[in-house]
Amino acid sequence: MSTAAKRLVYRIQPLLGAAALVVVWWFINAIQAVDPVLLPSPAESWNAFVSGLAEGSLWVDFWRTIVRTTVSFAIATIIAVPLGVLLGSSDSVYRGIEFTIDFFRSTPASALFPLFLVFFGTGEEAKIAVAAFGAALAILFNVAYGVMNARKQRQLAARVMGASGLRVLTDVTIWESLPQTFVGMRSGISIALVIVIVAEMFIGSSDGLGKRIIDSQMIFDMPEMYASIFAAGALGYVLNLLFMVIERRFVHWGGK
């Protein structure tokens, strides 16, 4: 096999799983192993997706979910990255609040909805706050972990050359922790998206992909529901892919 052919195969490999899923979906629908009302054909769902894009309603909901996810992620990053650096720089401080961080990180964000509703009401603030909270915990943990596991040899070398503690932190430790920080940020934006969509379903919302999914389910418009689920999944995939590209571009030294 030529080099060009190998590159082509490598590039289309991610599509093979998606193609297999569509084939299985089509087969199950064709033999009616599941009620067609509950599981429409891939073609019906695709037509609903294209129709939603053409009429513009899907774009509106898509955009609202992107805005909420982006704002939640930005808030989480602004808070969690500096705090993670601070905690990771002090073993004693981190150990003192490790239980609290792990406790809330292990608590499903959906279980905290009532708490955020009490504090922020049923508006945009509650959706953004609960998503930012969930994303911040993932980012905070990874940033602190990356700082604590920065290579000691490079820190020691900087100290030997006369760098102060602050210079070691800013010029060595933070750069060493960036690969793990990006892992946390990639997890954080995925978590923010999931929480935003769930919040759109259950916290008074008039738009968004979550609202679109739950509305379609309630009136048994299954092609529309699956189209909206596909849009949410595609958004999550693109966001994850975007962060992977950024990470490879700007943190190319990771693991070296």
N, C-alpha and C positions, 0 to 999 in steps of 0.2 A: 504494500500500500504506500502510495506516494505521501510526501510530507503535506501537500495541499489537501489530500483526501483525509489524512489523519486530523488535520486542523478542522475540517468541515465536520467530521464525526464528533470531535470534541465539542464543537460549538452547538450542535443540535442535540447532544445528549440530554440536556435539561428538558427538552421538549418531548422526549420519549415517554417519560412518566406521565406527562399531561395527556399525551395521545392515548396511552394505555387506559388512563382513567376515563376518558371520553368513550373509548370503545366498550369498556365494561359497563358504563352508564347506559350507552345505547343498547347493548345486549339485554341488560336487565329490563329496560323499557320495552324492547321488542317482544320479549317472551312474557311480559306483564307479570314478572315475579313480584313486583310492587304495584299497587294501584296507580295507574297513570295519572290520576288526579293528584296524588301525593308526589309522584316522581315523573314529571313530564320529560319529553325527549330532549336531548342536547340542542336540537334544532329549535324547538319552541323557546327554550331558555335563552339561546343566543339571539333569536328574533326579538325577545323582550328586552334584552340588553341593548341591541342596536336601536330599537324603537325609543328606549329611554334616553339614549344619547341624542337621537335625531330630534326629539321634541324638547330636549333641554332639561327636563326635570331631574334626570340622573346626574347631569353635570352640576346642578345646584346642590344636591345632596352630597355628591362627591366632594365638592369644594368646601362645604360647611364642615365635613368630617376632617378634611385636610387642615383647615384653619384651626379647629379645636385641638387636633393632635399636635400640630406645630407649636401652638402657644403653650400647651401643657408640657411638651418636651423642652421648650426653651426655658420655661420657669424651673423645671426640674434640673436642667443642666446648670443654670446660673446658681442655684442653691447647692446642689449636690457635689459639684466638682471641687469648689474651694473647701467645703466641709469635709469631703473625702480626703483631700490632701492634708488637712489639719489633723484629722483622726489617724490617718495612716502614718503621720510623722511622729505620733506619740503612742507608744505601745500601751502605756498605762491608761490613757484616755480612751483608746479604742476598746480595751478589755473592760473598762468600766461601763460602757454603753453597748457592748456587743450583743448582750441578751435583748435589749430593746430593739436594736436594728433587726436582728434575726427574727424576733417575735412578729414585728409588723411586716417584715418581708415575707414571712410564711403565712400571714393572714390574707385570705382572698380579698381583693379590693372591693368586690361586690358586697362583702359583709360589712364594709365601712360606709356604704351608701347612706344609711339612716343618719350616721354621725355627721357626714358632710351636708346632708339636707338640713339638719338642725342648724348648723353654723352658716351655711351659704344660701339656703332656700332652694327653690326648684329651677332657678335660672341657669344661665351659662356658667356662672361662677362655680356652681357645684360640680358640673361635669369636668371643667378644666382643673379644679382643685383636686378632685379625687384621682384624675389621670396623672396629674403632676406628682401627686404623692406616691403613687405606685411606681412611676418611672424613676423618681428621685431615689427611692430605696435601692433599686437595681444599679443605678449609676454610682451612688454613694459607696455601696459595698465593693464594687469593682475598682473604683478609684483608690479607695483605702487599701485594698488588697495589692494593687499595682504599686503604690508607694511603699508599702511594707516589704514588698519582694523585689525592690530595685536592687540591682547587683551591687553588692558591698564593695567589690574591688574598685569600681569606678568612683564610688563615693569616697573611698579611702584615698584613691589617687588624687582626687580634687583637694582633699584636706591636706595631703602631703605637699601639694603645690601652693598651699597658703590660702585656699578659698575659705571664706567664712561659712558658718552654718547656713545662713540665708542663701549665699551663692551656691552652695552644694544642693540645696533644695530646689532653687529655681533653674540652675544650669545643668544639673545631673538627674536628681531624683524625679522631678516632674517629667522630664523627657523620657526617662527610663520607664515611667508608669503609663505613658501614652498608649501603648498597645492594649493594655488591660482597660484603660479608660475608654477606648473606642469600643471594646467588647461590651462594656457597660452601657455606653450610649446606644449601641445597636440594639441591645436588649431593651433599653429604656424606651426607645421610640416604638418598638413593637408592643411593649406593654401599654404604652400610652394609647396606641391605636385600638387595642383590644378593649381597654377600659372605656374609651370614648364611645365606641360603638355600643357597648353594653349600656352605658349611661344614656345614650340617645334612645335606647329601647325603653328604659324604665324610669328615667328622670325627665319629667315633662318636657318634651322636645317637639318642635314643629318641622324640623328638617334633619338631614343627616342620613347616612347609610343605615345606621341602626334603626332609626324611625321608619325608614323605607322597608326594611326587612320585616319588622314586627307588624307594620300595617298590611303588608302583602300576606303575611301568615294569617292574620286575623280574618281576612276576607277570602282566604283560600285561592289567592292569585299566585299559584306556585311558580309558573314561569318567571314572574316578576321577582318573587322571593329568591329564586336561584340566581337570577341575573344580578340582584343586589349583593348576594353573598359572593358571587364571582368578582364583582367590582371591589368589595372589601378585601378579598384575598389578593387581588391584583395590586391594590394599593399597598398592602403589607409587603408583598414581594418586591415591589419597586423601591420602597423605602429601605428595606434591608439591603437590596442590591446597591442602592446609592451609597449607603454607609460603607459597604465593602469596597467600592471603588475609591471613595475618599480615603479610607484606611490604607489601601494599597498605595495610593498616591502620596500621602503625607506621612505615613508611619511605615515606610518601606524597610526600616531597620529592625522591625519587630522580630524577636527570636534570634537576632544575630549578635 
